[in-house]
Amino acid sequence: VAPSEAPSSLQVDSRRPLPPPATSPTTGGGSPTKTREQIRIDEKEANRFKSKGNAAMAGRDYDGAIAAYTAALELCPDGPSSHVFYSNRAAALCYLERYEEAEVDSEISIGLRPDYGKGWARLGLSRFFLHDYNGAVLAYQEALKYEPDNPASRSYLQKAMRKLEEEAEDAF
C-alpha cells in the first residue's frame, strides 16, 4: 500500500510504536458479534491487504507493508490467516530495525499457530538482532522443527550459536 493510496488510518510513522491489535468482535470484545458472512467478507478483505503488503515488501516499501498487514489485522485479529499477517508484519519491522516490535508480532504469530515455522524464524531473527542469542537459538531450533530445509534458519542458528560461544569465551 503506497502511503498516498492508504487511508489516513493506515499511515505508519516508522518512529512510532504500532497500535495494539484490535479486539476481535468475534470473541466478545465489546463489539457486536459478526455474522458468518461478515467474517467471510472481512477475511477476504484481510487477504487482499496481505497481498498489498506482500507487494509492498517486494518493492521494499516496508512502511507500506506494515500499514497493509496492520489493516489486515484490524479486520481479522484472530482469523485463520492472522498468524501470517503478524509474521509478515514482523518481517517488515525487522527490515526497519524495529526488533522489539518484531519480537512481539512473532510471539503473537506463534501463539496463534505454534507450528508456523516462519513465525519462529522471525522470532529468532528479532532476538538475534536484540543480542538475545540464547533466545535466537531456541527460536531457530523450533523453526527448523517445522521447516527443516530452511537455509536462512540454519545459517542464523549457526551465527547465534557462534555468538553464544563468543560471549562464553569473553566471560572468562
TIVO-2410 file (N, C-alpha, C; in nm, 3 decimals):
# residues 172
REC num residu      c1      c2      c3 atome chaine
REC   1      V   0.087  -0.117   0.000     N      A
REC   1      V   0.000   0.000   0.000    CA      A
REC   1      V   0.090   0.122   0.000     C      A
REC   2      A   0.086   0.197  -0.104     N      A
REC   2      A   0.164   0.320  -0.109    CA      A
REC   2      A   0.099   0.419  -0.015     C      A
REC   3      P   0.180   0.500   0.057     N      A
REC   3      P   0.122   0.594   0.152    CA      A
REC   3      P   0.014   0.681   0.091     C      A
REC   4      S   0.027   0.719  -0.036     N      A
REC   4      S  -0.075   0.804  -0.098    CA      A
REC   4      S  -0.204   0.728  -0.123     C      A
REC   5      E  -0.199   0.595  -0.134     N      A
REC   5      E  -0.319   0.515  -0.157    CA      A
REC   5      E  -0.388   0.475  -0.028     C      A
REC   6      A  -0.316   0.471   0.081     N      A
REC   6      A  -0.371   0.421   0.206    CA      A
REC   6      A  -0.458   0.527   0.272     C      A
REC   7      P  -0.571   0.487   0.328     N      A
REC   7      P  -0.648   0.582   0.406    CA      A
REC   7      P  -0.562   0.632   0.522     C      A
REC   8      S  -0.595   0.750   0.574     N      A
REC   8      S  -0.512   0.810   0.679    CA      A
REC   8      S  -0.496   0.716   0.798     C      A
REC   9      S  -0.596   0.631   0.824     N      A
REC   9      S  -0.584   0.540   0.937    CA      A
REC   9      S  -0.479   0.432   0.913     C      A
REC  10      L  -0.432   0.418   0.788     N      A
REC  10      L  -0.333   0.315   0.757    CA      A
REC  10      L  -0.192   0.372   0.750     C      A
REC  11      Q  -0.177   0.503   0.765     N      A
REC  11      Q  -0.044   0.562   0.758    CA      A
REC  11      Q   0.038   0.513   0.877     C      A
REC  12      V   0.163   0.483   0.852     N      A
REC  12      V   0.251   0.435   0.957    CA      A
REC  12      V   0.370   0.526   0.967     C      A
REC  13      D   0.397   0.576   1.084     N      A
REC  13      D   0.517   0.653   1.111    CA      A
REC  13      D   0.617   0.554   1.167     C      A
REC  14      S   0.726   0.531   1.097     N      A
REC  14      S   0.820   0.427   1.138    CA      A
REC  14      S   0.887   0.456   1.271     C      A
REC  15      R   0.866   0.576   1.327     N      A
REC  15      R   0.926   0.607   1.457    CA      A
REC  15      R   0.830   0.582   1.572     C      A
REC  16      R   0.702   0.564   1.542     N      A
REC  16      R   0.603   0.542   1.647    CA      A
REC  16      R   0.579   0.394   1.667     C      A
REC  17      P   0.550   0.352   1.791     N      A
REC  17      P   0.517   0.211   1.811    CA      A
REC  17      P   0.383   0.180   1.745     C      A
REC  18      L   0.365   0.055   1.711     N      A
REC  18      L   0.241   0.011   1.649    CA      A
REC  18      L   0.127   0.016   1.749     C      A
REC  19      P   0.006   0.042   1.701     N      A
REC  19      P  -0.107   0.034   1.793    CA      A
REC  19      P  -0.132  -0.111   1.829     C      A
REC  20      P  -0.191  -0.136   1.946     N      A
REC  20      P  -0.222  -0.274   1.979    CA      A
REC  20      P  -0.325  -0.329   1.882     C      A
REC  21      P  -0.327  -0.460   1.862     N      A
REC  21      P  -0.426  -0.517   1.770    CA      A
REC  21      P  -0.566  -0.490   1.821     C      A
REC  22      A  -0.657  -0.475   1.728     N      A
REC  22      A  -0.797  -0.451   1.764    CA      A
REC  22      A  -0.853  -0.573   1.836     C      A
REC  23      T  -0.945  -0.549   1.928     N      A
REC  23      T  -1.014  -0.659   1.994    CA      A
REC  23      T  -1.104  -0.726   1.893     C      A
REC  24      S  -1.103  -0.854   1.890     N      A
REC  24      S  -1.182  -0.928   1.794    CA      A
REC  24      S  -1.330  -0.921   1.827     C      A
REC  25      P  -1.412  -0.872   1.732     N      A
REC  25      P  -1.555  -0.871   1.758    CA      A
REC  25      P  -1.614  -1.011   1.765     C      A
REC  26      T  -1.540  -1.110   1.717     N      A
REC  26      T  -1.593  -1.246   1.722    CA      A
REC  26      T  -1.572  -1.309   1.859     C      A
REC  27      T  -1.493  -1.244   1.944     N      A
REC  27      T  -1.465  -1.302   2.075    CA      A
REC  27      T  -1.529  -1.223   2.188     C      A
REC  28      G  -1.624  -1.138   2.153     N      A
REC  28      G  -1.696  -1.066   2.257    CA      A
REC  28      G  -1.619  -0.953   2.318     C      A
REC  29      G  -1.538  -0.884   2.243     N      A
REC  29      G  -1.458  -0.774   2.294    CA      A
REC  29      G  -1.534  -0.644   2.305     C      A
REC  30      G  -1.664  -0.646   2.324     N      A
REC  30      G  -1.742  -0.526   2.339    CA      A
REC  30      G  -1.811  -0.486   2.209     C      A
REC  31      S  -1.770  -0.540   2.098     N      A
REC  31      S  -1.834  -0.512   1.970    CA      A
REC  31      S  -1.941  -0.617   1.944     C      A
REC  32      P  -2.036  -0.582   1.859     N      A
REC  32      P  -2.138  -0.682   1.826    CA      A
REC  32      P  -2.074  -0.802   1.757     C      A
REC  33      T  -2.133  -0.916   1.775     N      A
REC  33      T  -2.083  -1.038   1.712    CA      A
REC  33      T  -2.105  -1.029   1.562     C      A
REC  34      K  -2.003  -1.066   1.486     N      A
REC  34      K  -2.013  -1.063   1.340    CA      A
REC  34      K  -2.089  -1.184   1.291     C      A
REC  35      T  -2.159  -1.166   1.182     N      A
REC  35      T  -2.225  -1.278   1.117    CA      A
REC  35      T  -2.119  -1.359   1.043     C      A
REC  36      R  -2.152  -1.482   1.010     N      A
REC  36      R  -2.057  -1.564   0.933    CA      A
REC  36      R  -2.024  -1.498   0.801     C      A
REC  37      E  -2.123  -1.437   0.739     N      A
REC  37      E  -2.100  -1.369   0.612    CA      A
REC  37      E  -2.003  -1.252   0.630     C      A
REC  38      Q  -2.020  -1.174   0.736     N      A
REC  38      Q  -1.931  -1.061   0.760    CA      A
REC  38      Q  -1.789  -1.110   0.789     C      A
REC  39      I  -1.777  -1.219   0.863     N      A
REC  39      I  -1.645  -1.277   0.890    CA      A
REC  39      I  -1.580  -1.318   0.759     C      A
REC  40      R  -1.657  -1.382   0.670     N      A
REC  40      R  -1.603  -1.426   0.541    CA      A
REC  40      R  -1.558  -1.305   0.458     C      A
REC  41      I  -1.638  -1.200   0.458     N      A
REC  41      I  -1.603  -1.079   0.384    CA      A
REC  41      I  -1.477  -1.016   0.442     C      A
REC  42      D  -1.470  -1.008   0.576     N      A
REC  42      D  -1.352  -0.950   0.641    CA      A
REC  42      D  -1.227  -1.032   0.612     C      A
REC  43      E  -1.239  -1.164   0.613     N      A
REC  43      E  -1.123  -1.249   0.584    CA      A
REC  43      E  -1.075  -1.228   0.441     C      A
REC  44      K  -1.169  -1.215   0.348     N      A
REC  44      K  -1.133  -1.192   0.208    CA      A
REC  44      K  -1.063  -1.056   0.194     C      A
REC  45      E  -1.115  -0.953   0.259     N      A
REC  45      E  -1.055  -0.820   0.254    CA      A
REC  45      E  -0.919  -0.821   0.323     C      A
REC  46      A  -0.907  -0.893   0.434     N      A
REC  46      A  -0.779  -0.903   0.504    CA      A
REC  46      A  -0.674  -0.967   0.414     C      A
REC  47      N  -0.712  -1.068   0.341     N      A
REC  47      N  -0.617  -1.132   0.249    CA      A
REC  47      N  -0.580  -1.040   0.134     C      A
REC  48      R  -0.672  -0.951   0.096     N      A
REC  48      R  -0.640  -0.850  -0.006    CA      A
REC  48      R  -0.533  -0.756   0.049     C      A
REC  49      F  -0.548  -0.716   0.176     N      A
REC  49      F  -0.445  -0.630   0.238    CA      A
REC  49      F  -0.313  -0.705   0.250     C      A
REC  50      K  -0.319  -0.834   0.280     N      A
REC  50      K  -0.196  -0.913   0.287    CA      A
REC  50      K  -0.124  -0.911   0.152     C      A
REC  51      S  -0.199  -0.926   0.045     N      A
REC  51      S  -0.138  -0.921  -0.089    CA      A
REC  51      S  -0.074  -0.785  -0.115     C      A
REC  52      K  -0.141  -0.678  -0.072     N      A
REC  52      K  -0.082  -0.544  -0.086    CA      A
REC  52      K   0.045  -0.535  -0.003     C      A
REC  53      G   0.043  -0.591   0.116     N      A
REC  53      G   0.162  -0.591   0.200    CA      A
REC  53      G   0.277  -0.667   0.136     C      A
REC  54      N   0.245  -0.782   0.076     N      A
REC  54      N   0.348  -0.861   0.010    CA      A
REC  54      N   0.408  -0.784  -0.108     C      A
REC  55      A   0.322  -0.713  -0.184     N      A
REC  55      A   0.372  -0.632  -0.296    CA      A
REC  55      A   0.460  -0.518  -0.244     C      A
REC  56      A   0.419  -0.458  -0.134     N      A
REC  56      A   0.500  -0.350  -0.075    CA      A
REC  56      A   0.635  -0.405  -0.030     C      A
REC  57      M   0.636  -0.524   0.030     N      A
REC  57      M   0.763  -0.585   0.072    CA      A
REC  57      M   0.852  -0.607  -0.050     C      A
REC  58      A   0.795  -0.658  -0.157     N      A
REC  58      A   0.873  -0.684  -0.278    CA      A
REC  58      A   0.932  -0.554  -0.333     C      A
REC  59      G   0.861  -0.444  -0.314     N      A
REC  59      G   0.910  -0.314  -0.358    CA      A
REC  59      G   0.990  -0.240  -0.253     C      A
REC  60      R   1.021  -0.308  -0.144     N      A
REC  60      R   1.099  -0.252  -0.032    CA      A
REC  60      R   1.032  -0.131   0.033     C      A
REC  61      D   0.899  -0.129   0.027     N      A
REC  61      D   0.821  -0.025   0.095    CA      A
REC  61      D   0.773  -0.085   0.226     C      A
REC  62      Y   0.863  -0.087   0.324     N      A
REC  62      Y   0.834  -0.157   0.449    CA      A
REC  62      Y   0.728  -0.086   0.533     C      A
REC  63      D   0.725   0.047   0.530     N      A
REC  63      D   0.618   0.118   0.600    CA      A
REC  63      D   0.483   0.085   0.537     C      A
REC  64      G   0.478   0.081   0.405     N      A
REC  64      G   0.354   0.044   0.336    CA      A
REC  64      G   0.312  -0.098   0.368     C      A
REC  65      A   0.409  -0.187   0.378     N      A
REC  65      A   0.379  -0.326   0.413    CA      A
REC  65      A   0.321  -0.334   0.554     C      A
REC  66      I   0.382  -0.261   0.646     N      A
REC  66      I   0.332  -0.261   0.784    CA      A
REC  66      I   0.190  -0.209   0.788     C      A
REC  67      A   0.162  -0.103   0.712     N      A
REC  67      A   0.027  -0.047   0.708    CA      A
REC  67      A  -0.073  -0.150   0.655     C      A
REC  68      A  -0.034  -0.221   0.551     N      A
REC  68      A  -0.125  -0.320   0.492    CA      A
REC  68      A  -0.149  -0.438   0.587     C      A
REC  69      Y  -0.044  -0.489   0.648     N      A
REC  69      Y  -0.062  -0.601   0.741    CA      A
REC  69      Y  -0.140  -0.558   0.864     C      A
REC  70      T  -0.120  -0.434   0.908     N      A
REC  70      T  -0.197  -0.382   1.020    CA      A
REC  70      T  -0.345  -0.373   0.984     C      A
REC  71      A  -0.374  -0.329   0.863     N      A
REC  71      A  -0.513  -0.322   0.817    CA      A
REC  71      A  -0.575  -0.462   0.814     C      A
REC  72      A  -0.498  -0.560   0.770     N      A
REC  72      A  -0.547  -0.698   0.769    CA      A
REC  72      A  -0.579  -0.744   0.911     C      A
REC  73      L  -0.491  -0.709   1.004     N      A
REC  73      L  -0.511  -0.749   1.144    CA      A
REC  73      L  -0.629  -0.678   1.208     C      A
REC  74      E  -0.655  -0.555   1.167     N      A
REC  74      E  -0.771  -0.485   1.220    CA      A
REC  74      E  -0.900  -0.554   1.178     C      A
REC  75      L  -0.900  -0.611   1.059     N      A
REC  75      L  -1.017  -0.685   1.010    CA      A
REC  75      L  -1.027  -0.823   1.073     C      A
REC  76      C  -0.913  -0.891   1.087     N      A
REC  76      C  -0.910  -1.030   1.135    CA      A
REC  76      C  -0.796  -1.050   1.234     C      A
REC  77      P  -0.811  -1.003   1.357     N      A
REC  77      P  -0.701  -1.018   1.453    CA      A
REC  77      P  -0.677  -1.162   1.497     C      A
REC  78      D  -0.776  -1.248   1.479     N      A
REC  78      D  -0.758  -1.387   1.520    CA      A
REC  78      D  -0.820  -1.483   1.420     C      A
REC  79      G  -0.816  -1.447   1.293     N      A
REC  79      G  -0.872  -1.531   1.188    CA      A
REC  79      G  -0.776  -1.642   1.147     C      A
REC  80      P  -0.815  -1.719   1.047     N      A
REC  80      P  -0.734  -1.834   1.006    CA      A
REC  80      P  -0.598  -1.799   0.947     C      A
REC  81      S  -0.580  -1.676   0.902     N      A
REC  81      S  -0.451  -1.634   0.846    CA      A
REC  81      S  -0.382  -1.528   0.930     C      A
REC  82      S  -0.435  -1.498   1.045     N      A
REC  82      S  -0.379  -1.389   1.127    CA      A
REC  82      S  -0.235  -1.415   1.167     C      A
REC  83      H  -0.199  -1.541   1.189     N      A
REC  83      H  -0.060  -1.572   1.225    CA      A
REC  83      H   0.035  -1.529   1.113     C      A
REC  84      V  -0.011  -1.539   0.989     N      A
REC  84      V   0.071  -1.497   0.875    CA      A
REC  84      V   0.082  -1.344   0.872     C      A
REC  85      F  -0.029  -1.274   0.899     N      A
REC  85      F  -0.026  -1.128   0.899    CA      A
REC  85      F   0.074  -1.077   1.003     C      A
REC  86      Y   0.069  -1.136   1.123     N      A
REC  86      Y   0.163  -1.095   1.229    CA      A
REC  86      Y   0.308  -1.126   1.189     C      A
REC  87      S   0.329  -1.245   1.135     N      A
REC  87      S   0.464  -1.284   1.096    CA      A
REC  87      S   0.518  -1.196   0.983     C      A
REC  88      N   0.433  -1.167   0.887     N      A
REC  88      N   0.477  -1.081   0.776    CA      A
REC  88      N   0.506  -0.939   0.826     C      A
REC  89      R   0.423  -0.890   0.918     N      A
REC  89      R   0.450  -0.757   0.973    CA      A
REC  89      R   0.582  -0.759   1.050     C      A
REC  90      A   0.609  -0.870   1.120     N      A
REC  90      A   0.737  -0.883   1.191    CA      A
REC  90      A   0.854  -0.875   1.093     C      A
REC  91      A   0.839  -0.936   0.977     N      A
REC  91      A   0.946  -0.930   0.877    CA      A
REC  91      A   0.969  -0.785   0.833     C      A
REC  92      A   0.862  -0.712   0.806     N      A
REC  92      A   0.876  -0.573   0.765    CA      A
REC  92      A   0.940  -0.491   0.877     C      A
REC  93      L   0.900  -0.517   1.000     N      A
REC  93      L   0.958  -0.446   1.114    CA      A
REC  93      L   1.108  -0.474   1.126     C      A
REC  94      C   1.148  -0.596   1.098     N      A
REC  94      C   1.291  -0.629   1.103    CA      A
REC  94      C   1.369  -0.549   0.999     C      A
REC  95      Y   1.312  -0.534   0.879     N      A
REC  95      Y   1.381  -0.454   0.777    CA      A
REC  95      Y   1.400  -0.310   0.822     C      A
REC  96      L   1.309  -0.261   0.906     N      A
REC  96      L   1.321  -0.124   0.958    CA      A
REC  96      L   1.398  -0.119   1.091     C      A
REC  97      E   1.453  -0.233   1.130     N      A
REC  97      E   1.531  -0.247   1.253    CA      A
REC  97      E   1.449  -0.214   1.378     C      A
REC  98      R   1.322  -0.247   1.373     N      A
REC  98      R   1.232  -0.229   1.487    CA      A
REC  98      R   1.212  -0.367   1.551     C      A
REC  99      Y   1.321  -0.417   1.608     N      A
REC  99      Y   1.328  -0.556   1.651    CA      A
REC  99      Y   1.239  -0.587   1.770     C      A
REC 100      E   1.222  -0.493   1.862     N      A
REC 100      E   1.135  -0.521   1.977    CA      A
REC 100      E   0.992  -0.546   1.931     C      A
REC 101      E   0.944  -0.463   1.838     N      A
REC 101      E   0.809  -0.480   1.786    CA      A
REC 101      E   0.798  -0.609   1.703     C      A
REC 102      A   0.903  -0.640   1.630     N      A
REC 102      A   0.904  -0.762   1.551    CA      A
REC 102      A   0.898  -0.885   1.642     C      A
REC 103      E   0.968  -0.876   1.754     N      A
REC 103      E   0.965  -0.987   1.850    CA      A
REC 103      E   0.823  -1.008   1.902     C      A
REC 104      V   0.753  -0.900   1.935     N      A
REC 104      V   0.616  -0.911   1.985    CA      A
REC 104      V   0.525  -0.973   1.879     C      A
REC 105      D   0.533  -0.923   1.756     N      A
REC 105      D   0.448  -0.978   1.649    CA      A
REC 105      D   0.480  -1.125   1.625     C      A
REC 106      S   0.606  -1.162   1.631     N      A
REC 106      S   0.644  -1.302   1.611    CA      A
REC 106      S   0.586  -1.390   1.721     C      A
REC 107      E   0.592  -1.340   1.844     N      A
REC 107      E   0.536  -1.417   1.956    CA      A
REC 107      E   0.385  -1.434   1.941     C      A
REC 108      I   0.317  -1.331   1.895     N      A
REC 108      I   0.173  -1.342   1.873    CA      A
REC 108      I   0.146  -1.443   1.762     C      A
REC 109      S   0.225  -1.437   1.655     N      A
REC 109      S   0.209  -1.530   1.543    CA      A
REC 109      S   0.218  -1.675   1.590     C      A
REC 110      I   0.323  -1.705   1.665     N      A
REC 110      I   0.338  -1.845   1.708    CA      A
REC 110      I   0.240  -1.880   1.820     C      A
REC 111      G   0.190  -1.779   1.891     N      A
REC 111      G   0.084  -1.805   1.988    CA      A
REC 111      G  -0.044  -1.848   1.919     C      A
REC 112      L  -0.069  -1.790   1.801     N      A
REC 112      L  -0.186  -1.827   1.724    CA      A
REC 112      L  -0.168  -1.960   1.653     C      A
REC 113      R  -0.045  -1.988   1.610     N      A
REC 113      R  -0.018  -2.113   1.540    CA      A
REC 113      R   0.124  -2.160   1.574     C      A
REC 114      P   0.136  -2.239   1.678     N      A
REC 114      P   0.268  -2.281   1.728    CA      A
REC 114      P   0.352  -2.361   1.628     C      A
REC 115      D   0.292  -2.415   1.525     N      A
REC 115      D   0.369  -2.494   1.428    CA      A
REC 115      D   0.406  -2.414   1.303     C      A
REC 116      Y   0.399  -2.282   1.311     N      A
REC 116      Y   0.430  -2.197   1.197    CA      A
REC 116      Y   0.579  -2.163   1.199     C      A
REC 117      G   0.654  -2.231   1.115     N      A
REC 117      G   0.799  -2.216   1.111    CA      A
REC 117      G   0.847  -2.075   1.085     C      A
REC 118      K   0.780  -2.003   0.995     N      A
REC 118      K   0.823  -1.866   0.965    CA      A
REC 118      K   0.808  -1.775   1.086     C      A
REC 119      G   0.704  -1.800   1.166     N      A
REC 119      G   0.687  -1.721   1.289    CA      A
REC 119      G   0.805  -1.741   1.382     C      A
REC 120      W   0.846  -1.867   1.397     N      A
REC 120      W   0.962  -1.898   1.483    CA      A
REC 120      W   1.089  -1.838   1.425     C      A
REC 121      A   1.105  -1.844   1.292     N      A
REC 121      A   1.227  -1.789   1.229    CA      A
REC 121      A   1.234  -1.638   1.249     C      A
REC 122      R   1.121  -1.572   1.238     N      A
REC 122      R   1.121  -1.426   1.256    CA      A
REC 122      R   1.143  -1.389   1.402     C      A
REC 123      L   1.096  -1.474   1.492     N      A
REC 123      L   1.127  -1.453   1.633    CA      A
REC 123      L   1.278  -1.467   1.654     C      A
REC 124      G   1.336  -1.568   1.592     N      A
REC 124      G   1.481  -1.587   1.603    CA      A
REC 124      G   1.558  -1.468   1.549     C      A
REC 125      L   1.515  -1.415   1.435     N      A
REC 125      L   1.585  -1.302   1.376    CA      A
REC 125      L   1.576  -1.178   1.465     C      A
REC 126      S   1.457  -1.151   1.515     N      A
REC 126      S   1.443  -1.032   1.600    CA      A
REC 126      S   1.527  -1.048   1.726     C      A
REC 127      R   1.528  -1.166   1.785     N      A
REC 127      R   1.608  -1.187   1.906    CA      A
REC 127      R   1.758  -1.181   1.876     C      A
REC 128      F   1.798  -1.230   1.760     N      A
REC 128      F   1.939  -1.222   1.721    CA      A
REC 128      F   1.984  -1.077   1.721     C      A
REC 129      F   1.905  -0.990   1.658     N      A
REC 129      F   1.945  -0.850   1.649    CA      A
REC 129      F   1.920  -0.773   1.777     C      A
REC 130      L   1.848  -0.831   1.870     N      A
REC 130      L   1.836  -0.775   2.005    CA      A
REC 130      L   1.948  -0.827   2.096     C      A
REC 131      H   2.038  -0.905   2.038     N      A
REC 131      H   2.152  -0.966   2.108    CA      A
REC 131      H   2.107  -1.067   2.214     C      A
REC 132      D   1.989  -1.124   2.197     N      A
REC 132      D   1.941  -1.234   2.281    CA      A
REC 132      D   1.972  -1.363   2.204     C      A
REC 133      Y   2.100  -1.401   2.208     N      A
REC 133      Y   2.144  -1.513   2.126    CA      A
REC 133      Y   2.088  -1.645   2.175     C      A
REC 134      N   2.072  -1.662   2.306     N      A
REC 134      N   2.011  -1.784   2.357    CA      A
REC 134      N   1.867  -1.794   2.307     C      A
REC 135      G   1.791  -1.684   2.316     N      A
REC 135      G   1.655  -1.684   2.266    CA      A
REC 135      G   1.648  -1.710   2.117     C      A
REC 136      A   1.746  -1.657   2.043     N      A
REC 136      A   1.751  -1.680   1.898    CA      A
REC 136      A   1.776  -1.827   1.868     C      A
REC 137      V   1.869  -1.887   1.940     N      A
REC 137      V   1.898  -2.029   1.919    CA      A
REC 137      V   1.772  -2.113   1.942     C      A
REC 138      L   1.704  -2.086   2.053     N      A
REC 138      L   1.582  -2.163   2.084    CA      A
REC 138      L   1.476  -2.144   1.977     C      A
REC 139      A   1.458  -2.021   1.930     N      A
REC 139      A   1.358  -1.993   1.827    CA      A
REC 139      A   1.394  -2.061   1.695     C      A
REC 140      Y   1.521  -2.054   1.657     N      A
REC 140      Y   1.562  -2.117   1.531    CA      A
REC 140      Y   1.553  -2.270   1.539     C      A
REC 141      Q   1.579  -2.326   1.655     N      A
REC 141      Q   1.562  -2.470   1.669    CA      A
REC 141      Q   1.417  -2.509   1.648     C      A
REC 142      E   1.324  -2.429   1.702     N      A
REC 142      E   1.181  -2.455   1.679    CA      A
REC 142      E   1.147  -2.436   1.532     C      A
REC 143      A   1.199  -2.331   1.470     N      A
REC 143      A   1.171  -2.305   1.329    CA      A
REC 143      A   1.210  -2.425   1.244     C      A
REC 144      L   1.326  -2.483   1.275     N      A
REC 144      L   1.376  -2.595   1.195    CA      A
REC 144      L   1.298  -2.724   1.220     C      A
REC 145      K   1.226  -2.733   1.330     N      A
REC 145      K   1.138  -2.848   1.350    CA      A
REC 145      K   1.028  -2.850   1.244     C      A
REC 146      Y   0.981  -2.730   1.206     N      A
REC 146      Y   0.870  -2.720   1.114    CA      A
REC 146      Y   0.912  -2.693   0.970     C      A
REC 147      E   1.031  -2.638   0.952     N      A
REC 147      E   1.086  -2.611   0.819    CA      A
REC 147      E   1.233  -2.654   0.819     C      A
REC 148      P   1.257  -2.785   0.820     N      A
REC 148      P   1.395  -2.834   0.837    CA      A
REC 148      P   1.490  -2.798   0.722     C      A
REC 149      D   1.437  -2.761   0.608     N      A
REC 149      D   1.524  -2.728   0.495    CA      A
REC 149      D   1.540  -2.578   0.473     C      A
REC 150      N   1.504  -2.497   0.572     N      A
REC 150      N   1.512  -2.352   0.557    CA      A
REC 150      N   1.658  -2.308   0.576     C      A
REC 151      P   1.724  -2.265   0.468     N      A
REC 151      P   1.866  -2.230   0.479    CA      A
REC 151      P   1.893  -2.108   0.566     C      A
REC 152      A   1.802  -2.010   0.565     N      A
REC 152      A   1.823  -1.889   0.647    CA      A
REC 152      A   1.818  -1.925   0.795     C      A
REC 153      S   1.723  -2.012   0.832     N      A
REC 153      S   1.714  -2.052   0.973    CA      A
REC 153      S   1.838  -2.129   1.014     C      A
REC 154      R   1.886  -2.217   0.928     N      A
REC 154      R   2.009  -2.292   0.959    CA      A
REC 154      R   2.127  -2.198   0.976     C      A
REC 155      S   2.139  -2.102   0.885     N      A
REC 155      S   2.251  -2.009   0.889    CA      A
REC 155      S   2.247  -1.922   1.015     C      A
REC 156      Y   2.130  -1.868   1.046     N      A
REC 156      Y   2.121  -1.783   1.165    CA      A
REC 156      Y   2.131  -1.863   1.294     C      A
REC 157      L   2.090  -1.987   1.292     N      A
REC 157      L   2.110  -2.072   1.410    CA      A
REC 157      L   2.260  -2.085   1.437     C      A
REC 158      Q   2.337  -2.111   1.331     N      A
REC 158      Q   2.483  -2.123   1.346    CA      A
REC 158      Q   2.545  -1.992   1.394     C      A
REC 159      K   2.499  -1.879   1.338     N      A
REC 159      K   2.551  -1.748   1.379    CA      A
REC 159      K   2.521  -1.722   1.526     C      A
REC 160      A   2.399  -1.753   1.568     N      A
REC 160      A   2.361  -1.731   1.708    CA      A
REC 160      A   2.442  -1.820   1.801     C      A
REC 161      M   2.466  -1.944   1.759     N      A
REC 161      M   2.547  -2.035   1.842    CA      A
REC 161      M   2.690  -1.983   1.854     C      A
REC 162      R   2.745  -1.928   1.743     N      A
REC 162      R   2.880  -1.871   1.749    CA      A
REC 162      R   2.883  -1.751   1.844     C      A
REC 163      K   2.780  -1.669   1.841     N      A
REC 163      K   2.774  -1.553   1.931    CA      A
REC 163      K   2.769  -1.598   2.077     C      A
REC 164      L   2.694  -1.704   2.104     N      A
REC 164      L   2.690  -1.757   2.241    CA      A
REC 164      L   2.827  -1.806   2.284     C      A
REC 165      E   2.897  -1.873   2.193     N      A
REC 165      E   3.033  -1.921   2.224    CA      A
REC 165      E   3.126  -1.803   2.251     C      A
REC 166      E   3.116  -1.698   2.169     N      A
REC 166      E   3.200  -1.579   2.189    CA      A
REC 166      E   3.170  -1.514   2.324     C      A
REC 167      E   3.043  -1.506   2.360     N      A
REC 167      E   3.006  -1.449   2.490    CA      A
REC 167      E   3.063  -1.533   2.603     C      A
REC 168      A   3.060  -1.664   2.588     N      A
REC 168      A   3.113  -1.752   2.692    CA      A
REC 168      A   3.264  -1.733   2.705     C      A
REC 169      E   3.335  -1.721   2.592     N      A
REC 169      E   3.478  -1.701   2.594    CA      A
REC 169      E   3.514  -1.566   2.657     C      A
REC 170      D   3.435  -1.462   2.626     N      A
REC 170      D   3.460  -1.330   2.680    CA      A
REC 170      D   3.435  -1.325   2.831     C      A
REC 171      A   3.354  -1.416   2.881     N      A
REC 171      A   3.322  -1.418   3.023    CA      A
REC 171      A   3.439  -1.470   3.106     C      A
REC 172      F   3.534  -1.538   3.040     N      A
REC 172      F   3.647  -1.594   3.114    CA      A
REC 172      F   3.765  -1.503   3.114     C      A
***
